[in-house]
């Protein structure tokens, strides 16, 4: 027992070599990877939180640049796969809770799309070039999203357009995201 913690807590010994393993990270251990993950997650949440305000101030529809995808790709490149998956699942719902945009059903569709992107990327990146892997994962997840959105439009979102962001802009942002992933991961 730790004499400062009282009788409720026991002293936990930290295995310092485990900090640098690829395994599960114990609570209380902070390494460069953990700090980077925490900073990126806080930045992502703050960015999504402030996005409506920034869009209004600039009179630009910043959501068309796919800010949630940007945050998930940053997490894929600079943190662990698990963190990218958690952000992919939570950012759309965080945005919905804060601003009621996008609507709940669409938030779910976006979460599925982003998780699919992470899954496809990590499934194929070992078998092909990173540039192709990220581009394919982006577009495979977009195809899944548009398939699910079509079902939502014909059932629960009849006033929602099927394609809200121009396809050419989606191609350009996909190429930019792919180039970023390629440049950041080329030495790994």
N, C-alpha and C positions, 0 to 999 in steps of 0.2 A: 504494500500500500504506500502511496505517496503521502508523506506527512502534511503536504499543503492541500491535497485534494480531499481530505476527509475520508470517511469510511465508505463513501459511495463509489469511488473510482479506484481502479488499480493503475499502477504505472505501466505504460505500454512501451516496450522496447522496440525501437525502430531499426529495422534491418537496412542499413544505409546502402548496401550493395543492391538491394531490391529497387531502390529509387531509379536505377538506370536500366532495369530490365524492361522488356516490352510487355510484361504481364500486368496484372491489375495493380493499380496504384492505391496504396494504403492511405487512409484518412490521416491527415496531419503531416504528410510528406510533401514538401514543396521542392520541385526541381525546376530547371529551366523550361522543360516541356509543360509542366503544370502551370507555371506562371504565364507562359505564352498562351496557353489554352484559356485561362481565366481572363486575361486581357482581351483576347480575341472575342470571347463570348460576351463580355461586357460591352465591347465596341459594337458588336453585331446587334445586341439588344438596344443600345443607345441609338444606333443608326436607324433601326426599324422604328423605334419610338419617335425619333425626330423627323423621319422621312415626310410625313404629311405637312409638317410645319415648313420644312425646307422646300418642298414642292410648291407650297402656297406662296412662300416668299419669292421664289424664283420664277413662278408662273410656268413651270415645266413639269410635265407628267413623268417624274422620276421613276415611277413604278414600271414604266416601259423599258427601263434599262435592267430590269430584273434584279433588284437589290438583294432579295433573299437568296437568289442563286449565287450572287457575288459573295455573300457572307459564307455560304456553304462551301463554295470553291476555295475561299481563303482558308476555311477550316480544313478542307481536304489537303491542301498544300502545306499548311503551317502547323497543324496539330494532328491528332490521331483520328483514325477512321470512326471510332465511337463518338467522338465529339462532333464530327461532321454529321453523323446520323442523328444525334440528339438535336443539333441546330436545325436540321432539315425537318424534323418532326415538330419542333416547338415554335420556330419563328413565325409561320403562318398564323398559328393560334394566338401567339403573343400580339401580333399585329391586329388580329380580330378583337382581342380583349381591349386593346388600347384605343382603337379607332373605329371599330366595327367595319373595317375594310381590310381585306375583301370579306364578303359575306361568309358565314360559317361553312356552308357547303363548299364554296370555292376555296376556303382556307384548307379544308380537308383534301381537296384535289391537289392543291399546291404542295401540301405536305407529302402526299403520295408521290408526286412528281419528283420532288427533291430527294426523297429517300431512294427512289428508283435510280436517280442519277448517281448517287453515291454507291449504291449496290452494283450497278452495271460497270461503273468505272473500276472499282476494285476487283470485279470479277474478270475483266478483260485486260487490265493494264499489264499483267505479267506475260500476256501472250502477244501483245502488239505494242507499237510505238505509243508513247504517252499522248502525243498530239492527236492521233487518231482515236485513242481510247476515250479522251475527254470529249471530243467532238461527237463521237458515236453515243456516249453516255448521255450527253445533253439532248441529242435528238431522239434517242430511244425513249427517254423520259418525257419529252415533249409529245411524242406520238401517243404514249400511254395517257398523258394528261388530256390531250384533245379527244381521245376515244372516250375517256370517262366524262369529260365535259360535255361531249355530244349527248351522252345518256342523261346528264343532269339538265341540259337545255331542253330536251324533249319531255322531261318529267317534272323537275322541281324549279328550274330557273328559266322559264320560257322567255323572259325579257332580256336575258343575258346574251350578248353576241358570242358566237363560237370562237372567233379569233378577235381578241381585243387589241393586240399589239401587231403592227404590220409585220408580215413575214420577213421582208427584207431587213428590217431592224433586228429581228430575231436571228437571222443568219449572221449579220454583222457582229452582234454581241456574242454569239456562239464562237465565232472566229477569234474575237478578242479574248474571250475567256480561255479558249484552247491555247492560244499563243502564250498567255500568262502561265498556264499550267506547264506548258512545254519549257518555257524559260526558267521557271522556278525549280523544276524537277530534272533538268537535263543532266546535272552532275550526279544524280542519285542512281 
